């Protein structure tokens, strides 16, 4: 029966820490109400786990279960966050010399909206591509860049919100 108590603490911490990760993601993305709902559930689970530990602080196994649950919840929460891929990103792409035109054509054919700016690099003029996409399609976009302009300099920036523009998933009705 004592084992079940340890297991409860461990699993409860995994759940509440994983929920905390998702809640923070939603807050950062401006989704307050779903985040608040998750926060209610998260806090309830947390109090349940903590109260079981606090009843007997002399039991090191409960404290260990609590800590291991927290650590495991951190890992699982980050995996869940990757799978959900909520939100948008903005990429700044500086194609390697001679790769800009082909990459631009391929990206636009794939449905990405690309804004081209002229920049000045250390060795002379450079084209800078600005591309926005949702996080779910980032791997596809990254693989296109890697295939057609592997030596490009790419930065990926988190974006809080997007309005307007051209997005491949919007054209497909997703």
Order of alpha helices (4+ residues) and beta strands (2+ residues): alpha-alpha-alpha-beta-alpha-beta-beta-alpha-beta-alpha
